[in-house]
Amino acid sequence: MDKRKATIAKDLGVKPPTTYISTPEAARIAGLSIDWFQRARWVGNGPPYIKIARAVRYPSDELHSWLRARVRTSTTEVVS
């Protein structure tokens, strides 16, 4: 996308395309196990994901937002 189109898209509030990553890659980025991600999908307390047929993918911007939301400065802070 050239600079002009990117500026127009930004002005219109259109999000740029995101990349989608696999569970093993998401686990590597988060420093968690693949099993943790599988359990989190089942329980519903993990990062947002999409499923196409049998393939599970995590939008990279959503994964990073989910991780940032868990940054804490004290052990007494409540995790949302």
mmCIF file of the N, C-alpha and C atoms, coordinates in Angstrom:
data_MODEL
# 
_entry.id   MODEL 
# 
loop_
_atom_site.group_PDB 
_atom_site.id 
_atom_site.type_symbol 
_atom_site.label_atom_id 
_atom_site.label_alt_id 
_atom_site.label_comp_id 
_atom_site.label_asym_id 
_atom_site.label_entity_id 
_atom_site.label_seq_id 
_atom_site.pdbx_PDB_ins_code 
_atom_site.Cartn_x 
_atom_site.Cartn_y 
_atom_site.Cartn_z 
_atom_site.occupancy 
_atom_site.B_iso_or_equiv 
_atom_site.pdbx_formal_charge 
_atom_site.auth_seq_id 
_atom_site.auth_comp_id 
_atom_site.auth_asym_id 
_atom_site.auth_atom_id 
_atom_site.pdbx_PDB_model_num 
ATOM 1   N N  . MET A 1 1  ? 0.861   -1.171  0.000  1.00 0.00 ? 1  MET A N  1 
ATOM 2   C CA . MET A 1 1  ? 0.000   0.000   0.000  1.00 0.00 ? 1  MET A CA 1 
ATOM 3   C C  . MET A 1 1  ? 0.907   1.233   0.000  1.00 0.00 ? 1  MET A C  1 
ATOM 4   N N  . ASP A 1 2  ? 0.683   2.144   -0.951 1.00 0.00 ? 2  ASP A N  1 
ATOM 5   C CA . ASP A 1 2  ? 1.533   3.325   -1.005 1.00 0.00 ? 2  ASP A CA 1 
ATOM 6   C C  . ASP A 1 2  ? 1.147   4.306   0.110  1.00 0.00 ? 2  ASP A C  1 
ATOM 7   N N  . LYS A 1 3  ? 1.970   5.315   0.288  1.00 0.00 ? 3  LYS A N  1 
ATOM 8   C CA . LYS A 1 3  ? 1.801   6.255   1.407  1.00 0.00 ? 3  LYS A CA 1 
ATOM 9   C C  . LYS A 1 3  ? 0.462   6.996   1.345  1.00 0.00 ? 3  LYS A C  1 
ATOM 10  N N  . ARG A 1 4  ? 0.050   7.388   0.154  1.00 0.00 ? 4  ARG A N  1 
ATOM 11  C CA . ARG A 1 4  ? -1.215  8.124   -0.005 1.00 0.00 ? 4  ARG A CA 1 
ATOM 12  C C  . ARG A 1 4  ? -2.397  7.256   0.414  1.00 0.00 ? 4  ARG A C  1 
ATOM 13  N N  . LYS A 1 5  ? -2.423  6.004   -0.043 1.00 0.00 ? 5  LYS A N  1 
ATOM 14  C CA . LYS A 1 5  ? -3.508  5.094   0.310  1.00 0.00 ? 5  LYS A CA 1 
ATOM 15  C C  . LYS A 1 5  ? -3.511  4.809   1.818  1.00 0.00 ? 5  LYS A C  1 
ATOM 16  N N  . ALA A 1 6  ? -2.332  4.697   2.392  1.00 0.00 ? 6  ALA A N  1 
ATOM 17  C CA . ALA A 1 6  ? -2.238  4.451   3.833  1.00 0.00 ? 6  ALA A CA 1 
ATOM 18  C C  . ALA A 1 6  ? -2.796  5.631   4.615  1.00 0.00 ? 6  ALA A C  1 
ATOM 19  N N  . THR A 1 7  ? -2.529  6.845   4.146  1.00 0.00 ? 7  THR A N  1 
ATOM 20  C CA . THR A 1 7  ? -3.044  8.045   4.808  1.00 0.00 ? 7  THR A CA 1 
ATOM 21  C C  . THR A 1 7  ? -4.561  8.105   4.698  1.00 0.00 ? 7  THR A C  1 
ATOM 22  N N  . ILE A 1 8  ? -5.097  7.805   3.532  1.00 0.00 ? 8  ILE A N  1 
ATOM 23  C CA . ILE A 1 8  ? -6.550  7.809   3.340  1.00 0.00 ? 8  ILE A CA 1 
ATOM 24  C C  . ILE A 1 8  ? -7.195  6.751   4.234  1.00 0.00 ? 8  ILE A C  1 
ATOM 25  N N  . ALA A 1 9  ? -6.616  5.569   4.271  1.00 0.00 ? 9  ALA A N  1 
ATOM 26  C CA . ALA A 1 9  ? -7.155  4.495   5.106  1.00 0.00 ? 9  ALA A CA 1 
ATOM 27  C C  . ALA A 1 9  ? -7.145  4.907   6.578  1.00 0.00 ? 9  ALA A C  1 
ATOM 28  N N  . LYS A 1 10 ? -6.078  5.556   7.007  1.00 0.00 ? 10 LYS A N  1 
ATOM 29  C CA . LYS A 1 10 ? -5.979  6.012   8.399  1.00 0.00 ? 10 LYS A CA 1 
ATOM 30  C C  . LYS A 1 10 ? -7.055  7.062   8.684  1.00 0.00 ? 10 LYS A C  1 
ATOM 31  N N  . ASP A 1 11 ? -7.242  8.004   7.759  1.00 0.00 ? 11 ASP A N  1 
ATOM 32  C CA . ASP A 1 11 ? -8.252  9.051   7.924  1.00 0.00 ? 11 ASP A CA 1 
ATOM 33  C C  . ASP A 1 11 ? -9.663  8.472   8.002  1.00 0.00 ? 11 ASP A C  1 
ATOM 34  N N  . LEU A 1 12 ? -9.894  7.370   7.308  1.00 0.00 ? 12 LEU A N  1 
ATOM 35  C CA . LEU A 1 12 ? -11.214 6.732   7.309  1.00 0.00 ? 12 LEU A CA 1 
ATOM 36  C C  . LEU A 1 12 ? -11.388 5.771   8.488  1.00 0.00 ? 12 LEU A C  1 
ATOM 37  N N  . GLY A 1 13 ? -10.340 5.591   9.271  1.00 0.00 ? 13 GLY A N  1 
ATOM 38  C CA . GLY A 1 13 ? -10.428 4.691   10.415 1.00 0.00 ? 13 GLY A CA 1 
ATOM 39  C C  . GLY A 1 13 ? -10.305 3.224   10.053 1.00 0.00 ? 13 GLY A C  1 
ATOM 40  N N  . VAL A 1 14 ? -9.731  2.932   8.900  1.00 0.00 ? 14 VAL A N  1 
ATOM 41  C CA . VAL A 1 14 ? -9.557  1.548   8.466  1.00 0.00 ? 14 VAL A CA 1 
ATOM 42  C C  . VAL A 1 14 ? -8.265  1.018   9.081  1.00 0.00 ? 14 VAL A C  1 
ATOM 43  N N  . LYS A 1 15 ? -8.379  -0.130  9.752  1.00 0.00 ? 15 LYS A N  1 
ATOM 44  C CA . LYS A 1 15 ? -7.190  -0.741  10.336 1.00 0.00 ? 15 LYS A CA 1 
ATOM 45  C C  . LYS A 1 15 ? -6.336  -1.379  9.251  1.00 0.00 ? 15 LYS A C  1 
ATOM 46  N N  . PRO A 1 16 ? -5.025  -1.276  9.383  1.00 0.00 ? 16 PRO A N  1 
ATOM 47  C CA . PRO A 1 16 ? -4.168  -1.949  8.404  1.00 0.00 ? 16 PRO A CA 1 
ATOM 48  C C  . PRO A 1 16 ? -4.307  -3.462  8.553  1.00 0.00 ? 16 PRO A C  1 
ATOM 49  N N  . PRO A 1 17 ? -4.000  -4.200  7.516  1.00 0.00 ? 17 PRO A N  1 
ATOM 50  C CA . PRO A 1 17 ? -4.103  -5.657  7.599  1.00 0.00 ? 17 PRO A CA 1 
ATOM 51  C C  . PRO A 1 17 ? -3.202  -6.194  8.713  1.00 0.00 ? 17 PRO A C  1 
ATOM 52  N N  . THR A 1 18 ? -3.665  -7.223  9.374  1.00 0.00 ? 18 THR A N  1 
ATOM 53  C CA . THR A 1 18 ? -2.876  -7.840  10.426 1.00 0.00 ? 18 THR A CA 1 
ATOM 54  C C  . THR A 1 18 ? -2.315  -9.157  9.913  1.00 0.00 ? 18 THR A C  1 
ATOM 55  N N  . THR A 1 19 ? -1.349  -9.671  10.616 1.00 0.00 ? 19 THR A N  1 
ATOM 56  C CA . THR A 1 19 ? -0.838  -10.995 10.289 1.00 0.00 ? 19 THR A CA 1 
ATOM 57  C C  . THR A 1 19 ? -1.450  -11.981 11.262 1.00 0.00 ? 19 THR A C  1 
ATOM 58  N N  . TYR A 1 20 ? -1.556  -13.209 10.847 1.00 0.00 ? 20 TYR A N  1 
ATOM 59  C CA . TYR A 1 20 ? -2.135  -14.264 11.663 1.00 0.00 ? 20 TYR A CA 1 
ATOM 60  C C  . TYR A 1 20 ? -1.056  -15.286 11.957 1.00 0.00 ? 20 TYR A C  1 
ATOM 61  N N  . ILE A 1 21 ? -0.962  -15.672 13.227 1.00 0.00 ? 21 ILE A N  1 
ATOM 62  C CA . ILE A 1 21 ? 0.111   -16.580 13.618 1.00 0.00 ? 21 ILE A CA 1 
ATOM 63  C C  . ILE A 1 21 ? -0.464  -17.859 14.206 1.00 0.00 ? 21 ILE A C  1 
ATOM 64  N N  . SER A 1 22 ? 0.300   -18.902 14.096 1.00 0.00 ? 22 SER A N  1 
ATOM 65  C CA . SER A 1 22 ? -0.120  -20.219 14.569 1.00 0.00 ? 22 SER A CA 1 
ATOM 66  C C  . SER A 1 22 ? 0.010   -20.311 16.091 1.00 0.00 ? 22 SER A C  1 
ATOM 67  N N  . THR A 1 23 ? -0.559  -21.367 16.645 1.00 0.00 ? 23 THR A N  1 
ATOM 68  C CA . THR A 1 23 ? -0.465  -21.589 18.090 1.00 0.00 ? 23 THR A CA 1 
ATOM 69  C C  . THR A 1 23 ? 0.985   -21.747 18.548 1.00 0.00 ? 23 THR A C  1 
ATOM 70  N N  . PRO A 1 24 ? 1.821   -22.548 17.865 1.00 0.00 ? 24 PRO A N  1 
ATOM 71  C CA . PRO A 1 24 ? 3.219   -22.646 18.311 1.00 0.00 ? 24 PRO A CA 1 
ATOM 72  C C  . PRO A 1 24 ? 3.945   -21.294 18.312 1.00 0.00 ? 24 PRO A C  1 
ATOM 73  N N  . GLU A 1 25 ? 3.675   -20.460 17.305 1.00 0.00 ? 25 GLU A N  1 
ATOM 74  C CA . GLU A 1 25 ? 4.314   -19.143 17.251 1.00 0.00 ? 25 GLU A CA 1 
ATOM 75  C C  . GLU A 1 25 ? 3.778   -18.235 18.357 1.00 0.00 ? 25 GLU A C  1 
ATOM 76  N N  . ALA A 1 26 ? 2.467   -18.282 18.614 1.00 0.00 ? 26 ALA A N  1 
ATOM 77  C CA . ALA A 1 26 ? 1.877   -17.490 19.698 1.00 0.00 ? 26 ALA A CA 1 
ATOM 78  C C  . ALA A 1 26 ? 2.461   -17.920 21.040 1.00 0.00 ? 26 ALA A C  1 
ATOM 79  N N  . ALA A 1 27 ? 2.627   -19.222 21.226 1.00 0.00 ? 27 ALA A N  1 
ATOM 80  C CA . ALA A 1 27 ? 3.205   -19.742 22.467 1.00 0.00 ? 27 ALA A CA 1 
ATOM 81  C C  . ALA A 1 27 ? 4.641   -19.245 22.642 1.00 0.00 ? 27 ALA A C  1 
ATOM 82  N N  . ARG A 1 28 ? 5.392   -19.233 21.551 1.00 0.00 ? 28 ARG A N  1 
ATOM 83  C CA . ARG A 1 28 ? 6.777   -18.748 21.617 1.00 0.00 ? 28 ARG A CA 1 
ATOM 84  C C  . ARG A 1 28 ? 6.822   -17.271 21.990 1.00 0.00 ? 28 ARG A C  1 
ATOM 85  N N  . ILE A 1 29 ? 5.962   -16.470 21.369 1.00 0.00 ? 29 ILE A N  1 
ATOM 86  C CA . ILE A 1 29 ? 5.925   -15.031 21.634 1.00 0.00 ? 29 ILE A CA 1 
ATOM 87  C C  . ILE A 1 29 ? 5.533   -14.758 23.087 1.00 0.00 ? 29 ILE A C  1 
ATOM 88  N N  . ALA A 1 30 ? 4.545   -15.489 23.582 1.00 0.00 ? 30 ALA A N  1 
ATOM 89  C CA . ALA A 1 30 ? 4.035   -15.250 24.939 1.00 0.00 ? 30 ALA A CA 1 
ATOM 90  C C  . ALA A 1 30 ? 4.879   -15.931 26.012 1.00 0.00 ? 30 ALA A C  1 
ATOM 91  N N  . GLY A 1 31 ? 5.727   -16.863 25.611 1.00 0.00 ? 31 GLY A N  1 
ATOM 92  C CA . GLY A 1 31 ? 6.518   -17.592 26.594 1.00 0.00 ? 31 GLY A CA 1 
ATOM 93  C C  . GLY A 1 31 ? 5.679   -18.604 27.369 1.00 0.00 ? 31 GLY A C  1 
ATOM 94  N N  . LEU A 1 32 ? 4.635   -19.111 26.728 1.00 0.00 ? 32 LEU A N  1 
ATOM 95  C CA . LEU A 1 32 ? 3.747   -20.104 27.332 1.00 0.00 ? 32 LEU A CA 1 
ATOM 96  C C  . LEU A 1 32 ? 3.768   -21.359 26.473 1.00 0.00 ? 32 LEU A C  1 
ATOM 97  N N  . SER A 1 33 ? 3.198   -22.436 26.987 1.00 0.00 ? 33 SER A N  1 
ATOM 98  C CA . SER A 1 33 ? 3.197   -23.688 26.229 1.00 0.00 ? 33 SER A CA 1 
ATOM 99  C C  . SER A 1 33 ? 2.035   -23.734 25.233 1.00 0.00 ? 33 SER A C  1 
ATOM 100 N N  . ILE A 1 34 ? 2.194   -24.592 24.248 1.00 0.00 ? 34 ILE A N  1 
ATOM 101 C CA . ILE A 1 34 ? 1.115   -24.833 23.295 1.00 0.00 ? 34 ILE A CA 1 
ATOM 102 C C  . ILE A 1 34 ? -0.094  -25.381 24.044 1.00 0.00 ? 34 ILE A C  1 
ATOM 103 N N  . ASP A 1 35 ? 0.149   -26.271 25.002 1.00 0.00 ? 35 ASP A N  1 
ATOM 104 C CA . ASP A 1 35 ? -0.948  -26.826 25.806 1.00 0.00 ? 35 ASP A CA 1 
ATOM 105 C C  . ASP A 1 35 ? -1.708  -25.731 26.540 1.00 0.00 ? 35 ASP A C  1 
ATOM 106 N N  . TRP A 1 36 ? -1.004  -24.714 27.038 1.00 0.00 ? 36 TRP A N  1 
ATOM 107 C CA . TRP A 1 36 ? -1.681  -23.616 27.738 1.00 0.00 ? 36 TRP A CA 1 
ATOM 108 C C  . TRP A 1 36 ? -2.658  -22.926 26.785 1.00 0.00 ? 36 TRP A C  1 
ATOM 109 N N  . PHE A 1 37 ? -2.214  -22.662 25.559 1.00 0.00 ? 37 PHE A N  1 
ATOM 110 C CA . PHE A 1 37 ? -3.085  -22.004 24.579 1.00 0.00 ? 37 PHE A CA 1 
ATOM 111 C C  . PHE A 1 37 ? -4.290  -22.877 24.234 1.00 0.00 ? 37 PHE A C  1 
ATOM 112 N N  . GLN A 1 38 ? -4.079  -24.186 24.106 1.00 0.00 ? 38 GLN A N  1 
ATOM 113 C CA . GLN A 1 38 ? -5.192  -25.086 23.813 1.00 0.00 ? 38 GLN A CA 1 
ATOM 114 C C  . GLN A 1 38 ? -6.205  -25.089 24.953 1.00 0.00 ? 38 GLN A C  1 
ATOM 115 N N  . ARG A 1 39 ? -5.739  -25.147 26.191 1.00 0.00 ? 39 ARG A N  1 
ATOM 116 C CA . ARG A 1 39 ? -6.645  -25.095 27.347 1.00 0.00 ? 39 ARG A CA 1 
ATOM 117 C C  . ARG A 1 39 ? -7.350  -23.749 27.432 1.00 0.00 ? 39 ARG A C  1 
ATOM 118 N N  . ALA A 1 40 ? -6.629  -22.672 27.160 1.00 0.00 ? 40 ALA A N  1 
ATOM 119 C CA . ALA A 1 40 ? -7.214  -21.331 27.235 1.00 0.00 ? 40 ALA A CA 1 
ATOM 120 C C  . ALA A 1 40 ? -8.338  -21.169 26.213 1.00 0.00 ? 40 ALA A C  1 
ATOM 121 N N  . ARG A 1 41 ? -8.183  -21.760 25.030 1.00 0.00 ? 41 ARG A N  1 
ATOM 122 C CA . ARG A 1 41 ? -9.267  -21.708 24.042 1.00 0.00 ? 41 ARG A CA 1 
ATOM 123 C C  . ARG A 1 41 ? -10.484 -22.457 24.557 1.00 0.00 ? 41 ARG A C  1 
ATOM 124 N N  . TRP A 1 42 ? -10.271 -23.596 25.187 1.00 0.00 ? 42 TRP A N  1 
ATOM 125 C CA . TRP A 1 42 ? -11.368 -24.412 25.698 1.00 0.00 ? 42 TRP A CA 1 
ATOM 126 C C  . TRP A 1 42 ? -12.089 -23.703 26.845 1.00 0.00 ? 42 TRP A C  1 
ATOM 127 N N  . VAL A 1 43 ? -11.311 -23.104 27.772 1.00 0.00 ? 43 VAL A N  1 
ATOM 128 C CA . VAL A 1 43 ? -11.882 -22.415 28.930 1.00 0.00 ? 43 VAL A CA 1 
ATOM 129 C C  . VAL A 1 43 ? -12.419 -21.042 28.544 1.00 0.00 ? 43 VAL A C  1 
ATOM 130 N N  . GLY A 1 44 ? -11.774 -20.407 27.572 1.00 0.00 ? 44 GLY A N  1 
ATOM 131 C CA . GLY A 1 44 ? -12.219 -19.086 27.122 1.00 0.00 ? 44 GLY A CA 1 
ATOM 132 C C  . GLY A 1 44 ? -11.500 -17.934 27.793 1.00 0.00 ? 44 GLY A C  1 
ATOM 133 N N  . ASN A 1 45 ? -10.310 -18.186 28.341 1.00 0.00 ? 45 ASN A N  1 
ATOM 134 C CA . ASN A 1 45 ? -9.590  -17.100 29.015 1.00 0.00 ? 45 ASN A CA 1 
ATOM 135 C C  . ASN A 1 45 ? -8.287  -16.714 28.308 1.00 0.00 ? 45 ASN A C  1 
ATOM 136 N N  . GLY A 1 46 ? -8.130  -17.111 27.078 1.00 0.00 ? 46 GLY A N  1 
ATOM 137 C CA . GLY A 1 46 ? -6.922  -16.776 26.339 1.00 0.00 ? 46 GLY A CA 1 
ATOM 138 C C  . GLY A 1 46 ? -7.145  -15.611 25.396 1.00 0.00 ? 46 GLY A C  1 
ATOM 139 N N  . PRO A 1 47 ? -6.169  -15.365 24.549 1.00 0.00 ? 47 PRO A N  1 
ATOM 140 C CA . PRO A 1 47 ? -6.287  -14.269 23.584 1.00 0.00 ? 47 PRO A CA 1 
ATOM 141 C C  . PRO A 1 47 ? -7.295  -14.610 22.491 1.00 0.00 ? 47 PRO A C  1 
ATOM 142 N N  . PRO A 1 48 ? -7.865  -13.597 21.845 1.00 0.00 ? 48 PRO A N  1 
ATOM 143 C CA . PRO A 1 48 ? -8.797  -13.843 20.745 1.00 0.00 ? 48 PRO A CA 1 
ATOM 144 C C  . PRO A 1 48 ? -8.112  -14.608 19.616 1.00 0.00 ? 48 PRO A C  1 
ATOM 145 N N  . TYR A 1 49 ? -8.869  -15.472 18.972 1.00 0.00 ? 49 TYR A N  1 
ATOM 146 C CA . TYR A 1 49 ? -8.333  -16.252 17.857 1.00 0.00 ? 49 TYR A CA 1 
ATOM 147 C C  . TYR A 1 49 ? -9.413  -16.439 16.808 1.00 0.00 ? 49 TYR A C  1 
ATOM 148 N N  . ILE A 1 50 ? -8.974  -16.874 15.647 1.00 0.00 ? 50 ILE A N  1 
ATOM 149 C CA . ILE A 1 50 ? -9.931  -17.223 14.594 1.00 0.00 ? 50 ILE A CA 1 
ATOM 150 C C  . ILE A 1 50 ? -9.699  -18.685 14.243 1.00 0.00 ? 50 ILE A C  1 
ATOM 151 N N  . LYS A 1 51 ? -10.723 -19.300 13.726 1.00 0.00 ? 51 LYS A N  1 
ATOM 152 C CA . LYS A 1 51 ? -10.603 -20.696 13.318 1.00 0.00 ? 51 LYS A CA 1 
ATOM 153 C C  . LYS A 1 51 ? -11.137 -20.825 11.904 1.00 0.00 ? 51 LYS A C  1 
ATOM 154 N N  . ILE A 1 52 ? -10.309 -21.345 11.027 1.00 0.00 ? 52 ILE A N  1 
ATOM 155 C CA . ILE A 1 52 ? -10.688 -21.585 9.649  1.00 0.00 ? 52 ILE A CA 1 
ATOM 156 C C  . ILE A 1 52 ? -10.516 -23.086 9.428  1.00 0.00 ? 52 ILE A C  1 
ATOM 157 N N  . ALA A 1 53 ? -11.646 -23.761 9.264  1.00 0.00 ? 53 ALA A N  1 
ATOM 158 C CA . ALA A 1 53 ? -11.652 -25.224 9.209  1.00 0.00 ? 53 ALA A CA 1 
ATOM 159 C C  . ALA A 1 53 ? -11.037 -25.732 10.515 1.00 0.00 ? 53 ALA A C  1 
ATOM 160 N N  . ARG A 1 54 ? -9.934  -26.438 10.451 1.00 0.00 ? 54 ARG A N  1 
ATOM 161 C CA . ARG A 1 54 ? -9.295  -26.939 11.671 1.00 0.00 ? 54 ARG A CA 1 
ATOM 162 C C  . ARG A 1 54 ? -8.118  -26.075 12.117 1.00 0.00 ? 54 ARG A C  1 
ATOM 163 N N  . ALA A 1 55 ? -7.786  -25.064 11.333 1.00 0.00 ? 55 ALA A N  1 
ATOM 164 C CA . ALA A 1 55 ? -6.625  -24.223 11.625 1.00 0.00 ? 55 ALA A CA 1 
ATOM 165 C C  . ALA A 1 55 ? -7.000  -23.100 12.590 1.00 0.00 ? 55 ALA A C  1 
ATOM 166 N N  . VAL A 1 56 ? -6.234  -22.983 13.669 1.00 0.00 ? 56 VAL A N  1 
ATOM 167 C CA . VAL A 1 56 ? -6.410  -21.905 14.642 1.00 0.00 ? 56 VAL A CA 1 
ATOM 168 C C  . VAL A 1 56 ? -5.318  -20.879 14.380 1.00 0.00 ? 56 VAL A C  1 
ATOM 169 N N  . ARG A 1 57 ? -5.711  -19.613 14.300 1.00 0.00 ? 57 ARG A N  1 
ATOM 170 C CA . ARG A 1 57 ? -4.750  -18.536 14.086 1.00 0.00 ? 57 ARG A CA 1 
ATOM 171 C C  . ARG A 1 57 ? -5.066  -17.392 15.032 1.00 0.00 ? 57 ARG A C  1 
ATOM 172 N N  . TYR A 1 58 ? -4.015  -16.727 15.487 1.00 0.00 ? 58 TYR A N  1 
ATOM 173 C CA . TYR A 1 58 ? -4.144  -15.584 16.379 1.00 0.00 ? 58 TYR A CA 1 
ATOM 174 C C  . TYR A 1 58 ? -3.761  -14.322 15.606 1.00 0.00 ? 58 TYR A C  1 
ATOM 175 N N  . PRO A 1 59 ? -4.663  -13.331 15.545 1.00 0.00 ? 59 PRO A N  1 
ATOM 176 C CA . PRO A 1 59 ? -4.259  -12.058 14.937 1.00 0.00 ? 59 PRO A CA 1 
ATOM 177 C C  . PRO A 1 59 ? -3.134  -11.459 15.789 1.00 0.00 ? 59 PRO A C  1 
ATOM 178 N N  . SER A 1 60 ? -2.028  -11.137 15.164 1.00 0.00 ? 60 SER A N  1 
ATOM 179 C CA . SER A 1 60 ? -0.861  -10.690 15.930 1.00 0.00 ? 60 SER A CA 1 
ATOM 180 C C  . SER A 1 60 ? -1.149  -9.438  16.748 1.00 0.00 ? 60 SER A C  1 
ATOM 181 N N  . ASP A 1 61 ? -1.927  -8.495  16.207 1.00 0.00 ? 61 ASP A N  1 
ATOM 182 C CA . ASP A 1 61 ? -2.217  -7.283  16.971 1.00 0.00 ? 61 ASP A CA 1 
ATOM 183 C C  . ASP A 1 61 ? -3.081  -7.597  18.190 1.00 0.00 ? 61 ASP A C  1 
ATOM 184 N N  . GLU A 1 62 ? -4.011  -8.550  18.072 1.00 0.00 ? 62 GLU A N  1 
ATOM 185 C CA . GLU A 1 62 ? -4.852  -8.949  19.211 1.00 0.00 ? 62 GLU A CA 1 
ATOM 186 C C  . GLU A 1 62 ? -4.029  -9.655  20.279 1.00 0.00 ? 62 GLU A C  1 
ATOM 187 N N  . LEU A 1 63 ? -3.093  -10.523 19.851 1.00 0.00 ? 63 LEU A N  1 
ATOM 188 C CA . LEU A 1 63 ? -2.237  -11.228 20.808 1.00 0.00 ? 63 LEU A CA 1 
ATOM 189 C C  . LEU A 1 63 ? -1.392  -10.228 21.596 1.00 0.00 ? 63 LEU A C  1 
ATOM 190 N N  . HIS A 1 64 ? -0.806  -9.267  20.906 1.00 0.00 ? 64 HIS A N  1 
ATOM 191 C CA . HIS A 1 64 ? 0.033   -8.276  21.591 1.00 0.00 ? 64 HIS A CA 1 
ATOM 192 C C  . HIS A 1 64 ? -0.810  -7.382  22.510 1.00 0.00 ? 64 HIS A C  1 
ATOM 193 N N  . SER A 1 65 ? -2.017  -7.036  22.106 1.00 0.00 ? 65 SER A N  1 
ATOM 194 C CA . SER A 1 65 ? -2.914  -6.255  22.974 1.00 0.00 ? 65 SER A CA 1 
ATOM 195 C C  . SER A 1 65 ? -3.278  -7.049  24.222 1.00 0.00 ? 65 SER A C  1 
ATOM 196 N N  . TRP A 1 66 ? -3.561  -8.319  24.039 1.00 0.00 ? 66 TRP A N  1 
ATOM 197 C CA . TRP A 1 66 ? -3.911  -9.198  25.160 1.00 0.00 ? 66 TRP A CA 1 
ATOM 198 C C  . TRP A 1 66 ? -2.743  -9.296  26.142 1.00 0.00 ? 66 TRP A C  1 
ATOM 199 N N  . LEU A 1 67 ? -1.534  -9.415  25.614 1.00 0.00 ? 67 LEU A N  1 
ATOM 200 C CA . LEU A 1 67 ? -0.353  -9.473  26.481 1.00 0.00 ? 67 LEU A CA 1 
ATOM 201 C C  . LEU A 1 67 ? -0.143  -8.147  27.214 1.00 0.00 ? 67 LEU A C  1 
ATOM 202 N N  . ARG A 1 68 ? -0.291  -7.017  26.498 1.00 0.00 ? 68 ARG A N  1 
ATOM 203 C CA . ARG A 1 68 ? -0.106  -5.704  27.138 1.00 0.00 ? 68 ARG A CA 1 
ATOM 204 C C  . ARG A 1 68 ? -1.117  -5.486  28.254 1.00 0.00 ? 68 ARG A C  1 
ATOM 205 N N  . ALA A 1 69 ? -2.321  -6.006  28.098 1.00 0.00 ? 69 ALA A N  1 
ATOM 206 C CA . ALA A 1 69 ? -3.367  -5.832  29.110 1.00 0.00 ? 69 ALA A CA 1 
ATOM 207 C C  . ALA A 1 69 ? -3.033  -6.586  30.397 1.00 0.00 ? 69 ALA A C  1 
ATOM 208 N N  . ARG A 1 70 ? -2.070  -7.484  30.346 1.00 0.00 ? 70 ARG A N  1 
ATOM 209 C CA . ARG A 1 70 ? -1.699  -8.262  31.510 1.00 0.00 ? 70 ARG A CA 1 
ATOM 210 C C  . ARG A 1 70 ? -0.434  -7.783  32.199 1.00 0.00 ? 70 ARG A C  1 
ATOM 211 N N  . VAL A 1 71 ? 0.101   -6.668  31.786 1.00 0.00 ? 71 VAL A N  1 
ATOM 212 C CA . VAL A 1 71 ? 1.289   -6.104  32.427 1.00 0.00 ? 71 VAL A CA 1 
ATOM 213 C C  . VAL A 1 71 ? 0.890   -5.603  33.811 1.00 0.00 ? 71 VAL A C  1 
ATOM 214 N N  . ARG A 1 72 ? 1.641   -5.990  34.810 1.00 0.00 ? 72 ARG A N  1 
ATOM 215 C CA . ARG A 1 72 ? 1.367   -5.607  36.191 1.00 0.00 ? 72 ARG A CA 1 
ATOM 216 C C  . ARG A 1 72 ? 2.627   -5.051  36.838 1.00 0.00 ? 72 ARG A C  1 
ATOM 217 N N  . THR A 1 73 ? 2.416   -4.233  37.860 1.00 0.00 ? 73 THR A N  1 
ATOM 218 C CA . THR A 1 73 ? 3.546   -3.699  38.608 1.00 0.00 ? 73 THR A CA 1 
ATOM 219 C C  . THR A 1 73 ? 3.554   -4.213  40.043 1.00 0.00 ? 73 THR A C  1 
ATOM 220 N N  . SER A 1 74 ? 2.518   -4.971  40.408 1.00 0.00 ? 74 SER A N  1 
ATOM 221 C CA . SER A 1 74 ? 2.417   -5.503  41.761 1.00 0.00 ? 74 SER A CA 1 
ATOM 222 C C  . SER A 1 74 ? 1.699   -6.841  41.728 1.00 0.00 ? 74 SER A C  1 
ATOM 223 N N  . THR A 1 75 ? 2.040   -7.718  42.637 1.00 0.00 ? 75 THR A N  1 
ATOM 224 C CA . THR A 1 75 ? 1.376   -9.024  42.706 1.00 0.00 ? 75 THR A CA 1 
ATOM 225 C C  . THR A 1 75 ? -0.046  -8.905  43.265 1.00 0.00 ? 75 THR A C  1 
ATOM 226 N N  . THR A 1 76 ? -0.396  -7.751  43.832 1.00 0.00 ? 76 THR A N  1 
ATOM 227 C CA . THR A 1 76 ? -1.739  -7.586  44.381 1.00 0.00 ? 76 THR A CA 1 
ATOM 228 C C  . THR A 1 76 ? -2.744  -7.042  43.365 1.00 0.00 ? 76 THR A C  1 
ATOM 229 N N  . GLU A 1 77 ? -2.277  -6.670  42.162 1.00 0.00 ? 77 GLU A N  1 
ATOM 230 C CA . GLU A 1 77 ? -3.191  -6.170  41.133 1.00 0.00 ? 77 GLU A CA 1 
ATOM 231 C C  . GLU A 1 77 ? -4.045  -7.322  40.608 1.00 0.00 ? 77 GLU A C  1 
ATOM 232 N N  . VAL A 1 78 ? -5.286  -7.029  40.304 1.00 0.00 ? 78 VAL A N  1 
ATOM 233 C CA . VAL A 1 78 ? -6.221  -8.018  39.795 1.00 0.00 ? 78 VAL A CA 1 
ATOM 234 C C  . VAL A 1 78 ? -6.064  -8.125  38.291 1.00 0.00 ? 78 VAL A C  1 
ATOM 235 N N  . VAL A 1 79 ? -6.009  -9.355  37.796 1.00 0.00 ? 79 VAL A N  1 
ATOM 236 C CA . VAL A 1 79 ? -5.912  -9.601  36.362 1.00 0.00 ? 79 VAL A CA 1 
ATOM 237 C C  . VAL A 1 79 ? -7.324  -9.641  35.802 1.00 0.00 ? 79 VAL A C  1 
ATOM 238 N N  . SER A 1 80 ? -7.523  -8.881  34.707 1.00 0.00 ? 80 SER A N  1 
ATOM 239 C CA . SER A 1 80 ? -8.867  -8.868  34.078 1.00 0.00 ? 80 SER A CA 1 
ATOM 240 C C  . SER A 1 80 ? -9.050  -10.019 33.133 1.00 0.00 ? 80 SER A C  1 
# 
